[in-house]
Amino acid sequence: MKDKKKIAAALAAVVNYIKTAEEDTSIYDALTNPVVAPPPRLWGISGRQTQMQLRNLMQLKALQRL
């Protein structure tokens, strides 16, 4: 009976050790190989900038009438 408990405890310890070793390597891989952000979408930025400029011009025109 005691031998089975000892074997079960030893197996649990080995499994726990393997899990922590895998977690350590995954954290290390995440730190050493960072994810690169995709490049900015220039067409989208240009379109938004054009819309903002048009709104600004419309606001200036509306303020000049007052």
NORTAMO-V5078 format. One record per pair of residues at least 12 apart in sequence whose ideal C-beta (glycine too) atoms are under 7 Angstrom apart, sorted by sequence separation. I is the first residue (numbers start at 1). GAP is how many residues later the second one is. D is the distance in whole Angstrom. If there is no record, write none. Layout:
i:I gap:GAP d:D
i:I gap:GAP d:D
This chain:
none
